[in-house]
Amino acid sequence: MVTRLGDRVSEGPKQLYDRQELLGSYKRFYNSRWKRVVADIMDSPGRWFLNLAFSSKSGNEIVLQAENVKPLRDTTKWLILFNDNEVGKIQMDYSVKNAATLNESLYLEYRNQTYHYTSFGIGATTKISTNNDTIAEGKRAELGNSIYALDIDDTYKEEAEILFMGFVLFNYHFSQ
């Protein structure tokens, strides 16, 4: 699965592809204009008031909605909404262990399964694992390029869109 992640603040739609096939689009959205302004002026715009809405060709909508919306705090938790019904959660992991090893980490819970996203920073491969098995790897096509690709193990085809949305959120948040 592939997307282009150039501008991290704009609310314009971005396309999502599986090889050459268009799967749908997604866009960032803000609950108020002042939040857009704050995100625009911050050093790491992906961390501030981050909400993403994904629309598939089949008409389904999946929203990653910020759960903690305190003013002037970056977002660390999201609800996963499928056609307005909660189906999962996402939580950033800012543990001391990760800070000491410069590891970026988040947990995505979906259908009673937990997926762990990890990376060592800009330009590094992002790995997605469950039950200590790596099931997907993704990265930026080239440093300085805004094309991001994720290769997912075929046994996780049903979860592929959700896993890719988590990958997009991970890259927005950690400014990869």
For each residue, the residues with C-beta under 8 A, 3 or more apart:
1: 16 17 18 23 149 150 152 160 164
2: 16 17 18 19 147 148 149 150
3: 14 15 16 17 26 147 148 164 168
4: 14 15 146 147 148
5: 8 14 146 147 148 168 171 172
6: 146
7: 10 12
8: 5 28 45 46 172 175
9: 28 36 39 40 45
10: 7 28
11: 27 28 29 30 36
12: 7 27
13: 25 26 27
14: 3 4 5 25 26 27
15: 3 4 22 24 25
16: 1 2 3 22 23 24 25 26 54 164
17: 1 2 3 20 21 22 23
18: 1 2 21 23 160
19: 2
20: 17
21: 17 18
22: 15 16 17 57
23: 1 16 17 18 56 57 161
24: 15 16 54 55 56 57
25: 13 14 15 16 54 55
26: 3 13 14 16 52 53 54 55 165 168
27: 11 12 13 14 52 53
28: 8 9 10 11 50 51 52 172
29: 11 51 52 53
30: 11 33 35 36 39 49 51
31: 35 49 51 69
32: 35 36
33: 30 36 37
34: 37 38
35: 30 31 32 38 39 48 49
36: 9 11 30 32 33 39 40 49
37: 33 34 40 41
38: 34 35 41 42 48 49 72
39: 9 30 35 36 42 45 48 49 50
40: 9 36 37 45
41: 37 38
42: 38 39 45 47 48
43:
44: 47 48 74 175
45: 8 9 39 40 42 48 175
46: 8 50 171 172 173 174 175
47: 42 44 50 74 75 173 175
48: 35 38 39 42 44 45 74 75
49: 30 31 35 36 38 39 66 69 75
50: 28 39 46 47 64 66 75 78 169 172 173
51: 28 29 30 31 63 64 65 66 78
52: 26 27 28 29 63 64 165 168 169 172
53: 26 27 29 61 62 63 64
54: 16 24 25 26 61 62 63 64 161 165
55: 24 25 26 59 60 61
56: 23 24 59 60 61 62 161
57: 22 23 24
58:
59: 55 56
60: 55 56 82 83
61: 53 54 55 56 82 83
62: 53 54 56 80 81 82 161 162 165
63: 51 52 53 54 79 80 81 84
64: 50 51 52 53 54 78 79 80 81 90 165 169
65: 51 78 79 81
66: 49 50 51 69 75 77 78
67: 75 77 78 79 89
68: 73 75 76 77
69: 31 49 66 75
70: 73
71:
72: 38
73: 68 70
74: 44 47 48
75: 47 48 49 50 66 67 68 69 78 173
76: 68 91 92 94
77: 66 67 68 89 90 91 92
78: 50 51 64 65 66 67 75 89 90 169
79: 63 64 65 67 86 88 89
80: 62 63 64 86 87 88 89 90 108 110 162 165
81: 62 63 64 65 84 85 86 87
82: 60 61 62 85 87
83: 60 61
84: 63 81
85: 81 82
86: 79 80 81
87: 80 81 82 110 111
88: 79 80 108 109 110 111 162
89: 67 77 78 79 80 108 109
90: 64 77 78 80 106 107 108 109 166 169
91: 76 77 106 107 109
92: 76 77 105 106 173
93: 98 105 106 107
94: 76 98 99
95: 98 99 105
96: 99 100
97: 100 101 103
98: 93 94 95 101 102 103 104 105
99: 94 95 96 102
100: 96 97
101: 97 98 120
102: 98 99 120 121
103: 97 98 118 119 120
104: 98 118 119 120 121 170 174 176
105: 92 93 95 98 116 117 118
106: 90 91 92 93 116 117 166 169 170 173
107: 90 91 93 114 115 116 117
108: 80 88 89 90 114 115 117 162 163 166
109: 88 89 90 91 112 113 114 115
110: 80 87 88 113 115 159 162
111: 87 88 159
112: 109
113: 109 110 130 159
114: 107 108 109 130
115: 107 108 109 110 128 129 130 135 159 163 166
116: 105 106 107 128 129 130
117: 105 106 107 108 126 127 128 166 167 170
118: 103 104 105 126 127 129
119: 103 104 124 125 126 127 170 174 176
120: 101 102 103 104 124
121: 102 104 124 174 176
122: 143 175 176
123: 139 140 143 176
124: 119 120 121 139 176
125: 119 137 138 139
126: 117 118 119 137 138 139 150 167 170 171 176
127: 117 118 119 134 136 137
128: 115 116 117 134 135 136 137 138 150 152 163 166 167
129: 115 116 118 132 133 134 135
130: 113 114 115 116 133 135
131:
132: 129
133: 129 130
134: 127 128 129 137
135: 115 128 129 130 152 153 155 156 163
136: 127 128 150 151 152 153 156 163 167
137: 125 126 127 128 134 150 151
138: 125 126 128 148 149 150 151 167
139: 123 124 125 126 148 149
140: 123 143 145 146 147 148 171 176
141: 145 147 148 149
142: 145 147
143: 122 123 140
144:
145: 140 141 142
146: 4 5 6 140
147: 2 3 4 5 140 141 142
148: 2 3 4 5 138 139 140 141 167 168 171
149: 1 2 138 139 141
150: 1 2 126 128 136 137 138 163 164 167
151: 136 137 138
152: 1 128 135 136 156 157 159 160 163 164
153: 135 136 156
154: 157
155: 135
156: 135 136 152 153 159 160 163
157: 152 154 160
158:
159: 110 111 113 115 152 156 162 163
160: 1 18 152 156 157 163 164
161: 23 54 56 62 164 165
162: 62 80 88 108 110 159 165 166
163: 108 115 128 135 136 150 152 156 159 160 166 167
164: 1 3 16 150 152 160 161 167 168
165: 26 52 54 62 64 80 161 162 168 169
166: 90 106 108 115 117 128 162 163 169 170
167: 117 126 128 136 138 148 150 163 164 170 171
168: 3 5 26 52 148 164 165 171 172
169: 50 52 64 78 90 106 165 166 172 173
170: 104 106 117 119 126 166 167 173 174 176
171: 5 46 126 140 148 167 168 174 175 176
172: 5 8 28 46 50 52 168 169 175
173: 46 47 50 75 92 106 169 170
174: 46 104 119 121 170 171
175: 8 44 45 46 47 122 171 172
176: 104 119 121 122 123 124 126 140 170 171
